[in-house]
Amino acid sequence: MEKRIFKALGLILALSLVAGIVYISLLGENDRAAATVSMYFDNIANQRYEANTRLCTDAYNRQFDNVNDPITHQFSLETALLNHFGLINTEHYVVDTKRNGFWLPYVGTNTLHVSVRVNPRKSGNILAGLVRHNEGKYIDDLVTLVRDDGKWKIADINIRSSAIAKDYQESKASMLNFQYIQQTAEGFTIKENTITFSALDPIKRRIITFNLNKALTLLNNHR
C-alpha cells in the first residue's frame, strides 16, 4: 500500500515537473512576441529601418514597394506615437510592450496581439523606474504577430483604427509633403523647398531634421 502511495506521489511530482518545464518554455516563447515588437521600435529609434524587414512577414513587407516607403512608414509611426503620448519634443524615450493572450501550440490560432505605450526615459534609479511603469495608457492590440517558421513576426500594425490612426495619417502626409531628400537606387535627390522658421511646428521640425540627417548619413556611408 505504501509503495503504491510513493509511486503515485512520484508520478504526480514527475508530471508536475514536466508541466512546469513546458509552461516555462511556452511562457518564454510567448514573451518573444513582445520582445520582437520592442526590437522593432528600438530599430526605429536608432534609425535601423532596414533591420526591421526580417522582423515582419513577407506579406507585410510587400506593402512597401520602393526604397523610401519603409522609412516613411516607420518614421511616421514613430512620430505618431510620440505625438500621441505628448513626447514629440523628446529625444530619449522608452517603448513599453504588453502581450495580450497566451499562445498554445496546436490550439487556436498562431496569432498574438501586443499593446504599446511610450514614456520618457528617466534616470536609472529604482523609484523612477517604478513611477515610469505606472505612466501612460497602452494602445491596445496595436501590433499583431503570427508564427512564421517557428518565429514571431509582425503581420500588422493597426494604423487604421487605433488611437494613433489620425496622428499617423497626419505624420505621413507631412513626411511626404516635406520630404526634402528622396533616396534612389543610385543615391538621393534633393528637392527644392523653402524653410520658414516662423511656420515650423514640432512635427515639421522633426521631419526636416530627419531629412537633413538622412542626407548626411547617405553621404558619409558612400566612400
Backbone as JSON, one array per atom type, in Angstrom:
{
  "sequence": "MEKRIFKALGLILALSLVAGIVYISLLGENDRAAATVSMYFDNIANQRYEANTRLCTDAYNRQFDNVNDPITHQFSLETALLNHFGLINTEHYVVDTKRNGFWLPYVGTNTLHVSVRVNPRKSGNILAGLVRHNEGKYIDDLVTLVRDDGKWKIADINIRSSAIAKDYQESKASMLNFQYIQQTAEGFTIKENTITFSALDPIKRRIITFNLNKALTLLNNHR",
  "N": [[0.83, -1.21, 0.0], [1.88, 1.27, 0.9], [3.95, 1.48, -0.94], [2.54, 1.89, -3.29], [1.43, 4.36, -2.78], [3.75, 5.94, -2.61], [4.67, 5.6, -5.22], [2.58, 6.81, -6.63], [2.76, 9.44, -5.65], [5.31, 10.01, -6.59], [4.85, 9.88, -9.33], [3.03, 11.97, -9.65], [4.66, 14.1, -8.86], [6.63, 13.98, -10.85], [5.08, 14.49, -13.15], [4.2, 17.05, -12.51], [6.62, 18.4, -12.55], [7.35, 18.13, -15.25], [5.19, 19.47, -16.4], [5.66, 22.01, -15.37], [8.09, 22.67, -16.6], [7.31, 22.67, -19.28], [5.45, 24.76, -19.23], [7.07, 26.97, -18.52], [8.73, 27.01, -20.75], [6.85, 27.56, -22.78], [5.95, 30.02, -21.87], [8.22, 31.59, -22.18], [8.42, 31.48, -24.97], [6.06, 32.78, -25.69], [6.58, 35.31, -24.64], [8.5, 36.16, -26.37], [7.19, 37.31, -28.45], [6.38, 39.89, -27.61], [8.96, 40.82, -27.22], [9.91, 40.91, -29.81], [8.41, 43.01, -30.86], [9.38, 45.09, -29.27], [12.03, 45.15, -30.16], [11.6, 45.94, -32.79], [10.66, 48.62, -32.52], [12.84, 49.67, -31.22], [14.76, 49.52, -33.22], [13.69, 51.42, -34.96], [13.93, 53.75, -33.4], [16.66, 54.02, -33.42], [17.12, 54.41, -36.04], [17.53, 52.19, -37.67], [16.22, 51.13, -40.01], [16.12, 49.25, -42.11], [16.75, 46.9, -40.81], [14.41, 46.01, -39.73], [13.01, 44.58, -41.57], [13.36, 41.78, -41.47], [11.95, 41.21, -39.19], [9.33, 41.22, -39.81], [6.48, 39.84, -41.57], [6.53, 38.46, -44.92], [4.33, 39.29, -46.41], [3.57, 41.62, -45.09], [5.82, 43.22, -45.52], [5.69, 43.55, -48.26], [3.99, 45.63, -48.7], [5.41, 47.9, -48.96], [6.8, 49.13, -51.54], [8.94, 50.52, -52.65], [12.21, 52.04, -52.2], [11.92, 54.13, -50.39], [9.52, 53.85, -49.03], [9.39, 52.04, -46.65], [10.91, 53.55, -44.81], [9.5, 55.97, -44.68], [7.07, 55.03, -43.62], [7.87, 53.89, -41.1], [9.11, 56.04, -39.8], [6.96, 57.8, -39.71], [5.23, 56.34, -38.12], [6.65, 56.29, -35.69], [6.71, 59.06, -35.15], [3.97, 59.56, -34.91], [3.35, 58.05, -32.61], [4.93, 59.36, -30.67], [3.78, 61.89, -30.78], [1.16, 61.32, -30.01], [1.5, 60.52, -27.36], [2.39, 62.85, -26.27], [5.11, 63.47, -26.52], [6.6, 64.62, -28.51], [8.72, 66.39, -28.64], [10.68, 65.06, -27.38], [13.78, 63.5, -27.15], [14.84, 61.14, -26.09], [13.33, 58.21, -25.3], [11.18, 55.56, -24.04], [9.83, 52.54, -25.16], [7.2, 50.68, -24.08], [5.97, 47.37, -23.98], [3.17, 45.12, -24.07], [2.06, 41.92, -23.88], [-0.91, 40.46, -25.1], [-2.94, 37.88, -24.31], [-2.31, 34.3, -24.65], [-0.28, 32.04, -26.25], [-0.77, 28.77, -27.39], [0.63, 25.88, -28.71], [-0.8, 24.15, -31.49], [-3.32, 24.67, -30.61], [-6.02, 26.71, -31.11], [-5.37, 29.83, -32.84], [-2.33, 30.83, -34.52], [-1.56, 33.39, -33.52], [-0.79, 36.47, -31.92], [-1.46, 39.41, -30.0], [-0.06, 42.6, -29.33], [0.18, 45.24, -27.06], [1.06, 48.73, -26.91], [2.94, 51.39, -25.44], [4.38, 54.65, -24.88], [6.92, 56.16, -23.02], [8.73, 58.83, -21.41], [12.29, 58.6, -21.18], [13.78, 58.1, -18.11], [15.8, 58.76, -15.17], [18.04, 56.21, -13.94], [17.41, 55.2, -11.4], [15.72, 53.13, -8.97], [13.23, 54.01, -7.94], [12.4, 55.9, -9.83], [12.06, 54.23, -12.01], [9.91, 52.66, -11.16], [7.9, 54.58, -11.04], [7.77, 55.33, -13.73], [6.71, 53.06, -14.94], [4.12, 53.19, -14.18], [2.98, 55.07, -15.68], [1.17, 56.51, -18.48], [-1.15, 55.21, -20.91], [-1.73, 52.16, -22.42], [-1.79, 51.53, -25.95], [-4.09, 49.53, -27.07], [-3.64, 46.28, -28.46], [-2.08, 47.08, -30.66], [-0.13, 45.98, -32.32], [0.01, 43.1, -34.35], [1.06, 39.78, -34.3], [2.31, 36.83, -35.93], [2.97, 33.29, -36.02], [5.71, 32.28, -37.8], [7.51, 30.1, -39.49], [8.47, 29.03, -37.08], [9.05, 31.33, -35.64], [8.17, 34.51, -34.15], [6.6, 36.97, -36.01], [5.93, 40.25, -37.19], [2.78, 40.93, -38.39], [0.93, 42.86, -38.78], [0.33, 46.33, -38.15], [-1.75, 48.36, -36.47], [-2.68, 51.04, -37.92], [-4.94, 52.09, -38.81], [-7.39, 52.13, -37.34], [-6.73, 52.47, -34.72], [-5.76, 54.26, -31.69], [-3.8, 55.96, -32.61], [-4.31, 56.48, -35.23], [-5.18, 58.87, -36.58], [-3.05, 60.59, -35.95], [-0.99, 59.21, -37.23], [-1.7, 59.33, -39.98], [-1.6, 62.08, -40.4], [1.06, 62.58, -39.79], [2.35, 61.06, -41.75], [1.44, 62.34, -44.07], [2.61, 64.85, -43.72], [5.25, 64.08, -43.75], [5.55, 63.24, -46.4], [4.97, 65.6, -47.75], [6.97, 67.28, -46.9], [9.32, 66.15, -47.7], [12.42, 66.46, -48.18], [14.6, 65.1, -49.06], [14.96, 62.57, -51.36], [15.49, 59.28, -51.53], [17.26, 57.24, -53.83], [17.99, 54.41, -55.99], [20.55, 54.82, -56.85], [21.55, 56.88, -55.31], [20.64, 59.91, -53.95], [18.01, 62.38, -54.27], [17.8, 65.86, -54.02], [15.19, 67.83, -53.07], [13.55, 70.88, -54.04], [12.79, 73.22, -51.64], [11.42, 75.59, -49.32], [12.34, 76.71, -46.18], [10.66, 78.07, -43.58], [11.16, 79.54, -40.62], [9.32, 80.62, -38.78], [7.03, 79.27, -39.36], [7.34, 76.72, -38.55], [6.31, 73.79, -36.93], [6.49, 71.4, -34.18], [6.41, 68.82, -35.41], [7.01, 69.26, -38.14], [9.54, 70.36, -37.83], [10.87, 68.16, -36.79], [10.74, 66.42, -38.97], [12.2, 67.81, -40.93], [14.73, 67.88, -39.71], [15.23, 65.14, -39.65], [15.36, 64.54, -42.42], [17.6, 66.06, -43.24], [19.61, 64.89, -41.67], [19.45, 62.36, -42.74], [20.4, 62.76, -45.34], [23.08, 63.44, -44.76], [23.91, 61.05, -43.61], [23.7, 59.26, -45.77], [25.63, 60.35, -47.47], [27.95, 60.07, -45.9], [28.1, 57.34, -45.71], [28.77, 56.6, -48.23], [31.66, 56.05, -49.49]],
  "CA": [[0.0, 0.0, 0.0], [2.76, 2.43, 0.97], [4.68, 1.57, -2.2], [1.64, 2.48, -4.29], [1.33, 5.78, -2.46], [5.01, 6.56, -3.02], [4.69, 5.6, -6.69], [1.61, 7.83, -7.07], [3.36, 10.73, -5.36], [6.43, 10.19, -7.52], [4.28, 10.16, -10.65], [2.48, 13.33, -9.6], [5.81, 15.02, -8.82], [7.25, 13.97, -12.18], [4.17, 15.17, -14.07], [4.23, 18.47, -12.15], [7.9, 18.93, -13.03], [7.26, 18.23, -16.71], [4.24, 20.55, -16.7], [6.33, 23.27, -15.07], [9.09, 22.92, -17.65], [6.57, 23.02, -20.5], [4.86, 26.09, -19.04], [8.16, 27.96, -18.59], [9.14, 27.06, -22.15], [5.8, 28.26, -23.53], [5.94, 31.42, -21.42], [9.33, 32.24, -22.87], [8.08, 31.61, -26.4], [5.05, 33.83, -25.79], [7.19, 36.61, -24.37], [9.31, 36.57, -27.52], [6.35, 38.15, -29.31], [6.55, 41.26, -27.13], [10.37, 41.17, -27.43], [10.03, 41.24, -31.24], [7.86, 44.36, -31.02], [10.34, 46.01, -28.64], [13.17, 45.24, -31.07], [11.13, 46.7, -33.95], [10.65, 50.04, -32.2], [14.22, 50.05, -30.91], [15.41, 49.76, -34.51], [13.2, 52.7, -35.47], [14.52, 54.82, -32.6], [18.06, 54.14, -33.81], [17.11, 54.57, -37.5], [17.95, 50.96, -38.34], [14.96, 50.78, -40.66], [16.25, 48.03, -42.92], [16.82, 45.75, -39.91], [13.05, 45.58, -39.37], [12.45, 43.71, -42.61], [13.38, 40.39, -41.02], [11.02, 41.05, -38.08], [7.97, 41.28, -40.35], [6.15, 38.81, -42.57], [6.72, 38.88, -46.32], [3.11, 39.99, -46.83], [3.62, 42.98, -44.52], [6.9, 43.95, -46.19], [5.33, 43.83, -49.66], [3.23, 46.88, -48.78], [6.35, 49.0, -49.18], [7.38, 48.62, -52.78], [10.14, 51.2, -53.11], [13.23, 52.19, -51.16], [11.54, 55.15, -49.41], [8.28, 53.52, -48.32], [9.57, 51.57, -45.28], [11.41, 54.64, -43.98], [8.38, 56.89, -44.47], [6.12, 54.37, -42.72], [8.41, 53.72, -39.75], [9.3, 57.37, -39.21], [5.62, 58.33, -39.44], [4.72, 55.59, -36.98], [7.34, 56.8, -34.51], [6.24, 60.43, -34.93], [2.59, 59.47, -34.43], [3.37, 57.58, -31.22], [5.46, 60.43, -29.83], [2.79, 62.96, -30.75], [0.01, 60.83, -29.25], [1.85, 60.49, -25.94], [2.87, 64.16, -25.86], [6.56, 63.41, -26.4], [7.14, 64.95, -29.83], [9.99, 67.11, -28.47], [11.55, 64.23, -26.55], [14.75, 62.73, -27.92], [15.06, 59.83, -25.48], [12.07, 57.66, -24.8], [11.13, 54.12, -23.85], [8.61, 51.89, -25.63], [6.8, 49.53, -23.27], [5.08, 46.46, -24.69], [2.4, 44.21, -23.22], [1.44, 40.84, -24.65], [-2.3, 40.15, -24.76], [-3.25, 36.5, -24.67], [-1.28, 33.27, -24.45], [-0.27, 31.12, -27.39], [-0.54, 27.34, -27.16], [0.78, 25.19, -30.0], [-1.85, 23.22, -31.92], [-4.6, 25.06, -30.02], [-6.38, 28.05, -31.56], [-4.62, 30.41, -33.95], [-0.92, 31.18, -34.27], [-1.59, 34.85, -33.53], [-0.78, 37.19, -30.66], [-1.55, 40.87, -30.09], [0.8, 43.29, -28.36], [-0.15, 46.64, -26.83], [2.27, 49.57, -26.88], [2.88, 52.75, -24.92], [5.67, 55.33, -24.91], [7.2, 57.0, -21.86], [10.07, 59.46, -21.47], [13.35, 57.88, -20.47], [14.15, 58.82, -16.9], [17.03, 58.3, -14.52], [18.06, 54.77, -13.74], [17.16, 54.73, -10.05], [14.59, 52.2, -8.86], [11.99, 54.75, -7.74], [12.0, 56.49, -11.11], [11.59, 53.14, -12.85], [8.58, 52.28, -10.71], [6.98, 55.64, -11.45], [7.59, 55.29, -15.18], [5.87, 51.94, -15.33], [2.74, 53.49, -13.85], [2.56, 56.17, -16.53], [0.73, 56.24, -19.84], [-2.14, 54.19, -21.19], [-1.35, 51.36, -23.58], [-2.64, 51.44, -27.14], [-4.4, 48.1, -27.06], [-3.56, 45.44, -29.66], [-1.56, 47.87, -31.79], [0.67, 45.13, -33.21], [-0.4, 41.7, -34.49], [2.16, 38.9, -34.7], [1.96, 35.46, -36.28], [4.07, 32.33, -36.04], [6.19, 32.11, -39.16], [8.7, 29.26, -39.48], [8.95, 28.88, -35.71], [9.39, 32.62, -35.05], [7.13, 35.52, -34.14], [6.85, 38.05, -36.95], [4.88, 41.26, -37.23], [1.9, 40.77, -39.55], [0.11, 44.06, -38.97], [0.34, 47.4, -37.15], [-3.05, 49.0, -36.69], [-2.64, 52.48, -38.1], [-6.21, 52.43, -39.47], [-8.48, 52.41, -36.41], [-6.23, 52.58, -33.35], [-5.72, 55.61, -31.12], [-2.82, 56.81, -33.31], [-4.64, 56.49, -36.67], [-5.17, 60.25, -37.07], [-1.67, 61.09, -35.84], [-0.18, 58.55, -38.24], [-2.03, 59.87, -41.3], [-1.09, 63.46, -40.47], [2.53, 62.5, -39.81], [2.76, 60.55, -43.05], [1.19, 63.39, -45.05], [3.65, 65.86, -43.53], [6.51, 63.47, -44.18], [5.57, 63.25, -47.86], [4.96, 66.99, -48.22], [8.22, 67.93, -46.53], [10.4, 65.19, -47.93], [13.45, 67.21, -48.9], [15.54, 64.14, -49.62], [14.35, 61.37, -51.93], [16.52, 58.28, -51.77], [17.13, 56.46, -55.06], [18.87, 53.25, -56.02], [21.92, 55.29, -57.12], [21.96, 57.89, -54.35], [19.44, 60.6, -53.49], [17.65, 63.62, -54.95], [17.45, 66.95, -53.12], [14.04, 68.56, -53.6], [13.54, 72.31, -53.74], [11.83, 73.61, -50.62], [11.8, 76.74, -48.53], [12.08, 76.52, -44.76], [10.32, 79.31, -42.87], [11.27, 79.21, -39.2], [8.11, 81.01, -38.05], [5.94, 78.35, -39.69], [7.69, 75.37, -38.14], [5.75, 73.19, -35.72], [7.41, 70.34, -33.76], [6.45, 67.7, -36.35], [7.76, 69.69, -39.33], [10.95, 70.5, -37.42], [11.4, 66.8, -36.67], [10.86, 65.87, -40.32], [13.32, 68.49, -41.59], [15.94, 67.37, -39.08], [15.4, 63.77, -40.12], [15.79, 64.56, -43.82], [18.97, 66.55, -43.32], [20.48, 63.84, -41.12], [19.44, 61.25, -43.69], [21.33, 63.11, -46.43], [24.44, 63.32, -44.23], [24.21, 59.62, -43.42], [23.91, 58.67, -47.08], [26.92, 60.83, -47.95], [29.03, 59.51, -45.1], [28.18, 55.9, -45.97], [29.29, 56.39, -49.58], [33.08, 56.44, -49.51]],
  "C": [[0.87, 1.27, 0.0], [3.55, 2.61, -0.32], [3.83, 2.24, -3.28], [1.5, 3.99, -4.06], [2.57, 6.53, -2.9], [5.12, 6.65, -4.54], [3.76, 6.69, -7.23], [2.17, 9.23, -6.84], [4.53, 11.04, -6.29], [5.94, 10.54, -8.91], [3.73, 11.58, -10.71], [3.6, 14.37, -9.63], [6.47, 15.12, -10.19], [6.4, 14.73, -13.19], [4.16, 16.68, -13.8], [5.5, 19.12, -12.67], [7.88, 19.12, -14.53], [6.34, 19.37, -17.11], [4.87, 21.91, -16.46], [7.34, 23.65, -16.13], [8.41, 23.36, -18.94], [6.01, 24.43, -20.41], [5.93, 27.18, -19.17], [8.64, 28.13, -20.03], [8.14, 27.84, -22.99], [5.75, 29.73, -23.16], [7.05, 32.19, -22.11], [9.05, 32.47, -24.34], [7.03, 32.68, -26.61], [5.66, 35.21, -25.6], [8.08, 37.08, -25.51], [8.5, 37.42, -28.49], [6.49, 39.61, -28.92], [7.99, 41.73, -27.35], [10.6, 41.56, -28.89], [9.53, 42.65, -31.5], [8.81, 45.4, -30.42], [11.55, 46.22, -29.55], [12.82, 46.1, -32.29], [11.19, 48.2, -33.66], [12.03, 50.54, -31.78], [15.0, 50.33, -32.19], [14.98, 51.09, -35.11], [13.87, 53.85, -34.73], [15.97, 55.08, -32.99], [18.24, 54.2, -35.33], [17.73, 53.38, -38.23], [16.73, 50.39, -39.07], [15.03, 49.46, -41.42], [16.27, 46.77, -42.04], [15.44, 45.21, -39.55], [12.41, 44.67, -40.41], [12.34, 42.27, -42.13], [12.41, 40.14, -39.86], [9.56, 41.02, -38.52], [7.74, 40.17, -41.36], [6.39, 39.37, -43.97], [5.53, 39.69, -46.81], [3.11, 41.43, -46.31], [4.67, 43.81, -45.23], [6.53, 44.35, -47.61], [4.49, 45.09, -49.81], [4.11, 48.05, -49.18], [7.22, 48.64, -50.38], [8.53, 49.46, -53.34], [11.02, 51.55, -51.92], [12.82, 53.17, -50.07], [10.34, 54.76, -48.55], [8.49, 53.01, -46.9], [10.04, 52.67, -44.33], [10.28, 55.61, -43.66], [7.39, 56.31, -43.47], [6.65, 54.33, -41.29], [8.62, 55.06, -39.05], [7.95, 57.99, -38.85], [4.99, 57.64, -38.25], [5.34, 56.09, -35.68], [6.84, 58.19, -34.15], [4.83, 60.43, -34.37], [2.53, 59.04, -32.98], [3.86, 58.69, -30.28], [4.46, 61.56, -29.69], [1.6, 62.57, -29.88], [0.29, 60.87, -27.75], [2.45, 61.81, -25.44], [4.37, 64.24, -25.71], [7.26, 63.82, -27.69], [8.47, 65.69, -29.74], [10.99, 66.33, -27.64], [12.49, 63.39, -27.41], [14.89, 61.3, -27.39], [13.77, 59.33, -24.84], [12.17, 56.14, -24.69], [9.8, 53.6, -24.36], [8.34, 50.67, -24.77], [5.83, 48.67, -24.08], [4.39, 45.52, -23.7], [1.7, 43.18, -24.1], [0.02, 40.59, -24.15], [-2.63, 38.74, -25.23], [-2.06, 35.57, -24.44], [-1.4, 32.26, -25.58], [0.04, 29.69, -26.92], [-0.41, 26.65, -28.51], [-0.35, 24.19, -30.23], [-3.22, 23.55, -31.31], [-4.91, 26.5, -30.45], [-5.53, 28.51, -32.72], [-3.18, 30.72, -33.54], [-0.75, 32.7, -34.31], [-1.54, 35.39, -32.11], [-0.86, 38.69, -30.93], [-0.71, 41.49, -28.99], [0.37, 44.75, -28.29], [1.13, 47.43, -26.6], [1.97, 50.9, -26.19], [4.29, 53.33, -24.93], [5.79, 56.23, -23.68], [8.55, 57.67, -22.03], [11.08, 58.62, -20.7], [13.79, 58.72, -19.28], [15.42, 58.24, -16.31], [16.91, 56.84, -14.15], [17.77, 54.3, -12.33], [15.86, 53.95, -9.98], [13.27, 52.94, -8.74], [11.48, 55.34, -9.04], [11.46, 55.42, -12.04], [10.2, 52.7, -12.47], [7.54, 53.31, -11.13], [6.7, 55.55, -12.93], [6.63, 54.2, -15.59], [4.41, 52.13, -14.92], [2.17, 54.6, -14.74], [1.99, 55.65, -17.84], [-0.27, 55.1, -19.95], [-1.73, 53.46, -22.47], [-2.33, 51.56, -24.74], [-2.88, 49.96, -27.36], [-4.27, 47.46, -28.45], [-3.05, 46.21, -30.88], [-0.86, 46.98, -32.81], [0.14, 43.69, -33.17], [0.78, 40.89, -34.99], [1.63, 37.52, -35.02], [3.2, 34.58, -36.2], [4.45, 32.08, -37.49], [7.52, 31.35, -39.08], [9.32, 29.21, -38.08], [9.35, 30.18, -35.02], [8.17, 33.52, -35.05], [7.51, 36.63, -35.1], [5.65, 38.99, -36.98], [4.09, 41.13, -38.53], [1.09, 42.02, -39.81], [0.38, 45.04, -37.82], [-0.88, 48.24, -37.44], [-2.94, 50.52, -36.72], [-3.92, 52.96, -38.79], [-7.29, 52.84, -38.47], [-8.03, 52.51, -34.96], [-6.2, 54.03, -32.91], [-4.74, 56.53, -31.84], [-3.15, 56.95, -34.8], [-4.55, 57.9, -37.25], [-3.76, 60.83, -37.05], [-0.78, 60.49, -36.93], [-0.43, 59.16, -39.61], [-1.49, 61.29, -41.47], [0.44, 63.47, -40.54], [3.03, 62.04, -41.18], [2.56, 61.61, -44.14], [2.25, 64.48, -44.95], [5.0, 65.34, -44.01], [6.64, 63.53, -45.7], [5.66, 64.68, -48.41], [6.29, 67.69, -47.97], [9.4, 66.99, -46.68], [11.46, 65.85, -48.82], [14.44, 66.29, -49.59], [14.79, 62.91, -50.1], [15.46, 60.38, -52.26], [16.22, 57.51, -53.04], [18.08, 55.28, -55.0], [20.33, 53.67, -56.19], [22.43, 56.27, -56.08], [20.75, 58.58, -53.76], [19.25, 61.89, -54.29], [17.26, 64.65, -53.9], [16.33, 67.75, -53.77], [14.1, 70.03, -53.18], [12.43, 72.62, -52.74], [12.36, 74.83, -49.88], [11.4, 76.5, -47.08], [11.85, 77.88, -44.11], [10.25, 79.01, -41.38], [9.97, 79.51, -38.44], [6.96, 80.05, -38.28], [6.21, 76.93, -39.22], [6.94, 74.96, -36.87], [6.67, 72.02, -35.35], [7.51, 69.18, -34.74], [7.26, 68.07, -37.58], [9.24, 69.82, -39.0], [11.61, 69.12, -37.34], [11.65, 66.18, -38.04], [12.04, 66.49, -41.06], [14.64, 67.99, -41.02], [16.25, 65.97, -39.56], [15.95, 63.74, -41.55], [17.23, 65.03, -43.97], [19.96, 65.52, -42.78], [20.57, 62.65, -42.06], [20.41, 61.52, -44.84], [22.78, 62.97, -45.98], [24.85, 61.87, -44.07], [24.5, 58.96, -44.75], [25.27, 59.08, -47.66], [28.08, 60.17, -47.21], [29.2, 58.01, -45.36], [28.75, 55.59, -47.36], [30.71, 56.93, -49.66], [33.76, 55.9, -50.77]]
}
